[in-house]
Amino acid sequence: SPLDQSIQQVTSTDIYRSLQETITQNFGLVGASTTDVQVRLYDPKVRLAIIKTTRDKYPLVRSSLAVLTQIKQGGDVLKVVASTIAVSSSARTARNAAWEEIQKRFYGQDLGSLGKMKGEPWTKR
């Protein structure tokens, strides 16, 4: 469908720019310049992103994600609802939280009840 095609065209750069714009609108240029936001990973099929920021600025970024309502891609605007799945202090725990969310969304499984999964979960390619 056309909606699925537009969602798959969203890139990590589109997410970064839209998030920076939201941070600027809500916290000004100083807020936007001090957050050090990075979109570390974005999977368009799962529609899941891992966003990195500094420890002291994560509340600012998290609140900006809550009010993020659109992602701009070129001249188009895609309406979105963003939410925080987990806040992690390391790349490994962020990856594991993302993997658990994928399992819940697509397989209806809670990894906590399954114990450890064999193999390495979701890795950056």
Backbone as a ProteinNet text record, in pm:
[ID]
protein_1_A
[PRIMARY]
SPLDQSIQQVTSTDIYRSLQETITQNFGLVGASTTDVQVRLYDPKVRLAIIKTTRDKYPLVRSSLAVLTQIKQGGDVLKVVASTIAVSSSARTARNAAWEEIQKRFYGQDLGSLGKMKGEPWTKR
[TERTIARY]
84.1	0	88.4	35.1	115.2	167.4	90.9	135.7	259.1	260.3	375.6	499.6	481.7	595.3	652.4	564.7	614.9	684.7	637.1	700.3	838.1	853	981.4	1082.3	1036.8	1127.5	1185.7	1130.8	1184.2	1324.4	1417	1554.5	1589.3	1701.9	1747.3	1774.5	1815.2	1836.8	1705.3	1596.6	1464.8	1422.3	1445	1409.5	1493.2	1622.3	1712.3	1667.7	1642	1603.4	1471.7	1375.3	1245.5	1256.8	1338.3	1358.6	1430.5	1532.5	1603.9	1509	1420.3	1323.9	1229.2	1184.4	1095.4	1166.9	1291.7	1370.2	1387.6	1417.2	1435.3	1306.3	1193	1064.2	1030.6	1065.4	1026.3	1130.7	1259.2	1364.7	1461.8	1436.8	1519.4	1650.1	1727.9	1854.7	1955.5	1955.6	2048.6	2015.9	1888.1	1847.2	1886	1864.8	1897	2047.1	2124.3	2268.9	2339.7	2273.8	2339.5	2295.1	2201.1	2150	2239.6	2318.9	2406.2	2328.6	2218.2	2131.1	2191.2	2185.4	2224.8	2120.2	2079.9	1994.6	2089.8	2112.5	2213.3	2168.5	2039.5	1988.4	1842.9	1800.5	1659	1626.9	1525.6	1480.5	1342.8	1332.3	1203.8	1097.4	1137.4	1038.4	970.4	1047.1	995.5	947.5	995.2	965.9	1016.2	1140.9	1203.4	1337	1362.2	1487.4	1555.1	1686.7	1764.8	1827.9	1795.6	1842.9	1937	2052.1	2154.2	2164.8	2179.9	2203.9	2283.8	2318.3	2393.4	2300.3	2359.6	2283	2201.8	2260.5	2190.2	2083.7	2087.4	1990	1880.1	1882.6	1782	1638.6	1611.5	1472.7	1422.3	1509.7	1473.8	1441.2	1523.9	1502.6	1377.3	1359.6	1243.3	1113	1110.1	989.6	966.4	1073.6	1058.9	1004.6	1044.7	988.9	839	797.6	655.7	569.4	624.9	547.4	579.4	665.2	696.2	573.3	516.3	393.6	410.6	523.9	542.9	690.8	715.2	850.8	846.2	934.1	939.2	1039.2	999.5	1088.5	1073.7	1171.1	1161.5	1049.7	955.8	841.3	722.5	729.7	617.7	627.9	512.7	506.9	432.8	494.4	434.7	394.5	267.3	219	269	319.9	374	330.5	338.4	325	450.2	534	659.5	645.5	709.7	709.2	844.6	874.1	998.7	972.1	1049.7	1036.7	1122.3	1244	1336.7	1440.2	1496.7	1610	1724.2	1834.4	1946.6	2074	2166.2	2292.3	2404.2	2377.1	2480	2416.6	2500	2452.8	2398.5	2461.2	2417.6	2276.9	2250.8	2117.6	2013	2050.7	1957.8	1922.9	2023.4	2000.2	1910.4	1936.4	1855.5	1711.5	1690.6	1555.4	1482.6	1553.6	1493.8	1457.5	1544.4	1518.3	1394.4	1381.2	1263.5	1136.4	1143.2	1026.2	986.9	1084.4	1055	987.3	1038	978	832.6	806	669.1	577.8	626	542.5	507.6	606.6	586.8	562.2	603.7	587.3	502.7	461.2	376.8	444	576.9	651.7	714.4	719.2	792.5	919	1033.7	1159.9	1192.5	1137.8	1163.2	1111.4	1001.1	943.7	1008.8	1080.8	1142.6	1284.3	1341	1481	1570.1	1693.8	1788.8	1762.3	1766.6	1753	1890.9	1896	2023.7	2063	2193.1	2242.5	2244.5	2309.8	2321.2	2196.6	2127.6	2012.4	2054.8	1965.8	1973.5	2104.9	2181.3	2308	2309	2388.2	2398.5	2480.1	2429.8	2499	2576.5
-118.6	0	124.6	238.1	361.1	401.8	376.4	412.2	332.5	200.7	118.3	165.2	205.8	254.4	381.4	472.7	597.6	572.1	477.5	446.1	387.2	302.1	239.7	339.9	452.4	552.2	641	636.4	716.8	666.6	759	721.9	773.1	728.9	777	927.3	978	1122.2	1198.5	1145.1	1208.2	1214.4	1106	1101.5	1202.4	1205.6	1299.2	1443.8	1480.6	1618.8	1656.8	1565.7	1594.3	1604.1	1518.2	1523.9	1652.9	1690.4	1815.9	1935.9	1932.7	2041.4	2048.5	1934.6	1929.8	1979.4	1938.5	1984.7	2136.6	2188.4	2332.5	2408.5	2356.3	2421.9	2425.6	2321	2311.1	2363.4	2357	2394.5	2498	2546.6	2650.9	2598.4	2689.2	2652.6	2597.8	2651.7	2602	2457.3	2427.4	2288.9	2195.4	2239.1	2154.7	2135	2237	2225.9	2147.2	2128.3	2058	1913	1864.9	1728.5	1621.3	1652.9	1554.6	1429.4	1448	1338.1	1267.6	1134.5	1052	943.3	921.1	805.9	693.3	604.3	499.2	390.1	362.3	254.6	281.2	258.6	266.4	150.9	74.6	-36.7	-1.1	27.4	69.1	-40.6	-166.2	-275.5	-284.1	-269.6	-281	-145.6	-36.4	100.2	125	88.3	99.4	169.7	268.7	342.7	339.5	337.6	353.3	491.6	574.4	712.3	727.7	785.3	803.9	951.5	977.8	1113	1103.3	1217.6	1216.6	1184.2	1134.1	1092	1207.4	1324.3	1435.7	1499	1473.9	1533.6	1437	1311.6	1217.1	1259.1	1325.3	1366.6	1466.1	1555.4	1651.9	1580.8	1484.9	1410.8	1323.2	1260.5	1173.7	1253.7	1371.1	1453.7	1505.5	1532.1	1575.4	1462.7	1340.3	1225.7	1213.2	1242.8	1231.3	1328.7	1444.9	1544.3	1544.7	1455.4	1443.1	1385.4	1461.3	1417.4	1394.6	1437.3	1420.1	1407.2	1333	1320.4	1371.5	1465	1522.2	1444	1410.3	1342.6	1411.8	1493	1573.6	1674.6	1676.5	1766.5	1703.8	1576	1506	1509.3	1496.1	1490.6	1363.5	1283.5	1158.5	1175.7	1154.4	1162.8	1041.1	1064.1	955.3	969.6	859	855.9	787.3	862.2	807.5	779.5	674.6	642.5	585.4	593.3	539.5	397.8	303.1	164.2	138.3	192.6	171.3	282	306.3	396.4	310.4	310.5	222.5	303.4	246.2	316.3	265.3	157.9	106	61.3	49	4.7	-138.5	-220.5	-359.9	-369	-295.9	-303.6	-238.7	-136.4	-76.2	-176.4	-246.8	-348.7	-459.9	-503.1	-610.4	-566	-441.4	-389.3	-382.9	-342	-338.5	-479	-574.8	-714	-767	-737.1	-780.4	-717.7	-591.4	-524.7	-589.4	-624.8	-693.3	-826.7	-899.5	-1028.6	-1010.4	-908	-883.5	-844.2	-755.8	-706.6	-814.5	-894.8	-985.1	-1129.9	-1166.9	-1306.1	-1321.8	-1210.9	-1217.3	-1285.5	-1276.6	-1344.2	-1242	-1277.2	-1198	-1274.4	-1216.7	-1288.7	-1318	-1238.7	-1264.1	-1400.6	-1443.6	-1573.5	-1687.6	-1655	-1759.6	-1792.9	-1708.6	-1729.1	-1675	-1714	-1663.7	-1727.9	-1643.3	-1692.7	-1736	-1838.4	-1881.7	-1788.4	-1768.3	-1683.5	-1539	-1463.2	-1319.7	-1249.4	-1169.8	-1097.3	-989.5	-918.3	-812.1	-736.8	-740.2	-668.8	-570	-466.4	-364.6	-420	-396.5	-448.2	-340.3
0	0	0	-40.7	-45.1	93.2	198.6	333.3	371.3	342.9	374.2	297.6	172.5	93.9	154.2	199.7	256.9	389.8	468.9	596.2	572.1	472.7	445.2	390.2	338.5	284.9	394	514.2	623.6	656.8	672.6	705.4	844.7	894.9	1024.9	1019.9	904	887.9	900.4	842.5	855.5	1002.1	1074.7	1216.4	1294.3	1267.1	1335.2	1314.1	1190	1159.2	1225.7	1221.8	1283.3	1434.8	1495.4	1639.8	1678.9	1603	1630.3	1619.4	1521.2	1504.1	1624	1671.7	1787.9	1913.4	1931.7	2047	2040.1	1921.4	1903.8	1933.8	1886.7	1910.7	2059.8	2132.8	2273.2	2371	2334.9	2428.8	2373.3	2252.9	2194.4	2135.9	2081.1	2018	2117.7	2239.6	2341	2375.6	2392.5	2420.3	2307.7	2184.4	2069.1	2053.1	2086.4	2066	2176	2289.4	2400.2	2416.8	2334.6	2353.6	2295.4	2194.2	2130.4	2089.3	2016.6	1973.9	1853.2	1855.1	1740.6	1721.4	1597.2	1566.9	1531	1626.8	1611.6	1516.4	1516.1	1431.9	1403.7	1280.3	1246.7	1153.9	1190.3	1107.4	1052.6	921.7	865	865.4	860.4	862.6	998	1102.3	1238.7	1289.9	1225.5	1266.1	1408.3	1429.8	1560.9	1544.7	1630.4	1624.8	1761.1	1759.8	1881.6	1874.4	1973.8	1977.1	2095.4	2068.5	2172	2207.7	2337.4	2386	2515.1	2571.3	2697.1	2813.4	2919.9	3037.3	3097	3105.9	3170.3	3080.3	2950.8	2858.3	2814.4	2861.3	2814.2	2849.7	2965.3	2989.1	2884.2	2838.5	2735.9	2604.2	2565.9	2441.4	2452.8	2566.8	2587.3	2579.6	2640.2	2633	2491.7	2418.6	2279.6	2192.1	2220.9	2147.7	2173	2294.4	2328.9	2250.2	2215.6	2140.9	1991.5	1947.7	1804.9	1733.7	1641	1573.7	1425	1370.3	1226.3	1193	1085.7	1032	889.6	861.7	727.7	645	524.4	429.8	295.3	264	142.9	160.9	66.9	76.3	145.5	177.3	239.3	391.3	455	600.4	638.8	724.3	771	916.7	946.1	1084.1	1161.1	1281.5	1362.5	1507.9	1579	1723.5	1774.6	1845.7	1896.3	2045.2	2089.9	2232.4	2271.8	2399.8	2452.8	2502.5	2453.7	2496.6	2619.4	2617.1	2727.9	2728.8	2845.8	2861.4	2911.3	2837.2	2869.2	2884.6	2962.1	2982.6	2891.8	2817	2727	2596.1	2494.8	2363.9	2372	2453	2465.8	2525.5	2632.9	2693.3	2603.8	2527.5	2431.4	2322.1	2271.7	2168.9	2222.2	2344.5	2403	2425.6	2467.7	2485.7	2351.5	2246.9	2112.8	2067	2093.1	2055.5	2127.8	2256.3	2331.5	2276.1	2236.7	2178.9	2046.3	1965.4	1839.1	1866.2	1963.3	1998.5	2042.2	2123	2170.2	2055.3	1967.4	1857.6	1756.9	1720.3	1608.5	1646.7	1765.1	1804.6	1928.8	1989.8	2108.2	2226.1	2232.5	2337.8	2430.8	2558.6	2656.6	2687.8	2653.1	2669.9	2815.3	2907.5	3048.3	3090.3	3031.5	3067	2989	2882.3	2801.2	2846	2930.2	2967.1	2858	2857	2757.7	2621.8	2518.1	2381.4	2333.2	2251.4	2196.2	2083.2	2068.8	1960.2	2000.9	1921.9	1947.9	1895.4	1978.7	1927.5	1830.3	1783	1684.9	1690.6	1584.9	1581	1467.4	1480.3	1376.2	1260.7	1140.8	1022.3	955
[MASK]
+++++++++++++++++++++++++++++++++++++++++++++++++++++++++++++++++++++++++++++++++++++++++++++++++++++++++++++++++++++++++++++

